[in-house]
Amino acid sequence: MNELFLLLILCVLVYVVYALSVNNKQLLEIKKEIEDLKSKNKGDTNDKSDEELYKEAKELVIRAGKASASFIQRRLRIGYARAARLIDMLEEEGVVGTEKQEEKKQK
């Protein structure tokens, strides 16, 4: 009876080791797929340089006739901080007026 019990425990251990090795292989495959997806996504809009985004933002603002950080953020699919920085750059270049200039126009 003890021999049968030990044989059963041995079989269970062998199965556990096998199952762990299969799971490990699956985890490695999943990790590789994730890395492949990350490398494919490196060409997204978020990876564009400030210069490329500036050109796009400038064209967008001129075409639309309006400029705001949230507008640029939505259209270019970038974060608020980056969009606000683009607005600042557009103001410095004179493409858009500052908030103070806009307030004077409205009065």
C-alpha positions as CSV (number, residue, x, y, z in Angstrom):
1,M,0.0,0.0,0.0
2,N,2.8,2.4,0.8
3,E,4.5,1.7,-2.5
4,L,1.3,2.5,-4.4
5,F,0.9,5.7,-2.4
6,L,4.5,6.7,-3.2
7,L,4.0,5.9,-6.8
8,L,0.9,8.1,-6.9
9,I,2.8,11.0,-5.3
10,L,5.6,10.5,-7.8
11,C,3.1,10.7,-10.7
12,V,1.6,13.8,-9.2
13,L,5.0,15.4,-8.9
14,V,5.9,14.6,-12.5
15,Y,2.6,16.1,-13.7
16,V,3.2,19.2,-11.6
17,V,6.7,19.6,-13.1
18,Y,5.3,19.1,-16.6
19,A,2.5,21.6,-16.1
20,L,4.9,24.2,-14.8
21,S,7.2,23.8,-17.8
22,V,4.3,24.1,-20.2
23,N,3.0,27.2,-18.3
24,N,6.5,28.7,-18.4
25,K,6.7,28.2,-22.2
26,Q,3.3,29.9,-22.6
27,L,4.4,32.8,-20.4
28,L,7.6,33.2,-22.5
29,E,5.5,33.2,-25.7
30,I,3.1,35.8,-24.3
31,K,6.0,38.0,-23.2
32,K,7.5,37.8,-26.7
33,E,4.1,38.7,-28.3
34,I,3.9,41.7,-26.0
35,E,7.4,42.9,-26.9
36,D,6.5,42.5,-30.6
37,L,3.4,44.6,-30.2
38,K,5.4,47.3,-28.3
39,S,7.9,47.5,-31.1
40,K,5.2,47.7,-33.8
41,N,3.5,50.6,-31.9
42,K,6.6,52.7,-31.7
43,G,5.5,54.6,-34.8
44,D,2.4,56.0,-33.1
45,T,1.6,59.7,-33.0
46,N,2.9,59.9,-29.4
47,D,6.4,59.1,-30.5
48,K,6.6,62.1,-33.0
49,S,9.2,64.7,-32.3
50,D,8.2,68.2,-31.0
51,E,9.1,69.6,-34.4
52,E,6.8,67.2,-36.3
53,L,4.0,67.9,-33.8
54,Y,4.5,71.6,-34.0
55,K,4.1,71.5,-37.8
56,E,0.9,69.5,-37.5
57,A,-0.4,71.7,-34.7
58,K,0.3,74.9,-36.7
59,E,-1.5,73.5,-39.8
60,L,-4.4,72.3,-37.7
61,V,-4.8,75.7,-35.9
62,I,-4.6,77.7,-39.1
63,R,-7.2,75.4,-40.8
64,A,-9.6,75.4,-37.9
65,G,-9.2,79.0,-37.0
66,K,-9.0,78.2,-33.3
67,A,-6.4,77.1,-30.8
68,S,-6.5,75.5,-27.4
69,A,-4.5,72.9,-25.6
70,S,-7.5,70.6,-25.4
71,F,-8.3,71.0,-29.1
72,I,-4.8,70.1,-30.1
73,Q,-4.7,67.3,-27.5
74,R,-7.8,65.7,-29.0
75,R,-6.9,66.1,-32.6
76,L,-3.3,65.0,-32.3
77,R,-4.0,62.4,-29.7
78,I,-1.3,63.6,-27.3
79,G,-1.2,64.5,-23.6
80,Y,-2.2,67.9,-22.1
81,A,1.3,68.9,-21.2
82,R,2.6,68.4,-24.7
83,A,-0.4,70.2,-26.2
84,A,0.1,73.1,-23.8
85,R,3.7,73.3,-24.8
86,L,2.7,73.4,-28.4
87,I,0.3,76.3,-27.7
88,D,3.2,78.1,-26.0
89,M,5.4,77.6,-29.1
90,L,2.6,78.8,-31.4
91,E,2.3,81.9,-29.3
92,E,6.0,82.6,-29.3
93,E,6.1,82.3,-33.1
94,G,3.1,84.6,-33.4
95,V,0.9,82.0,-35.0
96,V,-1.8,82.5,-32.3
97,G,-2.3,85.5,-30.0
98,T,-1.9,85.3,-26.2
99,E,-4.9,85.1,-23.9
100,K,-4.4,88.8,-23.1
101,Q,-4.5,89.8,-26.8
102,E,-7.8,87.8,-27.2
103,E,-9.3,89.6,-24.2
104,K,-8.5,93.0,-25.6
105,K,-10.1,92.0,-28.9
106,Q,-13.3,91.1,-27.2
107,K,-13.6,94.5,-25.3
